[in-house]
Amino acid sequence: MINIKLLKGDALTLLKDVGSKSVDLIFADPPYNLSGENYLTCKSGKIAVCDKGSWDQIENIHEFNSKWVEECIRVLKDGGTIWISGTLHNHPSIGVILKKLKLWIINDIIWFKPNAPPLMQKNRFVPSTELIWIASKSKKYYFNYEIAKRISNGKQMRNLWIISAERHITSHPTEKPEKLLERIVLIGSKEGDTILDPFMGSGTTGVVAKRLKRNFIGIEIADTYFEMAKKRIDSTHLELNLGNFLENIKDSKSVQLNLDSKKNKKNVYIEPNSCIPRSEPHPPAP
Ligand SMILES: C[S@@+](CC[C@H](N)C(=O)[O-])C[C@H]1O[C@@H](n2cnc3c(N)ncnc32)[C@H](O)[C@@H]1O
């Protein structure tokens, strides 16, 4: 019997109600703090100010990160792992906090999105990656090496994950692909384990946790996203055949860094998490 607990409100407060050392796996996709006048993105082919929502504009992001990461570490079991996604806007802060809390940093996953949209400015590289920190409280943590290898077609899985950003299933501006969460849940937990997502958004982690028969605790502050996640998770069915499921999510043998393939061009990500700092154009060469 799977237990799904969805909590509406501020993670900084609600995490305090979660028992110490009660969670096996945490996936956190926190505000990256990339919205606002200082960050630009591309909308309908035009440069626009990046605006994911007011939840993504935090005055003291490092203080905010310290508070929720500390609470997450309190609720994490000794043999559990925490996975935290980010971009350059936020991952240095998270890295410093993980070090300060003396956590064991297991890996940094580089999630490469082959279908990231081109950049309109000509003064930097095209942002096409996100980074996921993986850390634990001790050096003895759960990690399903065999499943990772199976997904990787019998080869050791590398820390470069090539997963296209998908068109949104929901209207949430930063919905993560289920494919990304499927790997994390399968490699970082077992059936019957408890998974926590303190920034649930549209509920992607909950959908995958339920499908793969894990218990789930999800926290979301915004009413609309909370209802969206609840509906999505409620209508998710349990996966009855794990063997078939694993076959279907295996890396395609042809996965390659082919940025120009026609297939990639068809599926351009609309508004990515790749807002970039506003900057002056480089002066023309003399
Ligand atoms: C980056 S999004 C998560 C997206 C999610 N991974 C998905 O696949 O849909 C972050 C979410 O955290 C929520 N949020 C922001 N601050 C919060 C807080 N203090 N407590 C709980 N939720 C918060 C936002 O409303 C937003 O939906």
The ligand as an ORCA input file, in Angstrom:
! r2SCAN-3c Opt
* xyz 0 1
  C      11.319     24.752     -9.983
  S       9.658     24.519     -9.538
  C       9.471     22.760     -9.378
  C       8.977     22.095    -10.635
  C       8.754     20.619    -10.482
  N      10.016     19.891    -10.356
  C       7.969     20.053    -11.629
  O       8.419     19.099    -12.292
  O       6.897     20.583    -11.917
  C       9.657     25.084     -7.883
  C       8.305     25.081     -7.221
  O       8.495     25.398     -5.851
  C       7.415     26.191     -5.392
  N       7.915     26.931     -4.228
  C       8.678     28.056     -4.216
  N       8.982     28.408     -2.961
  C       8.406     27.488     -2.145
  C       8.379     27.298     -0.740
  N       8.999     28.156      0.080
  N       7.722     26.225     -0.256
  C       7.110     25.345     -1.100
  N       7.084     25.482     -2.434
  C       7.737     26.534     -2.961
  C       7.031     27.050     -6.585
  O       5.695     27.471     -6.521
  C       7.310     26.088     -7.763
  O       6.135     25.452     -8.172
*
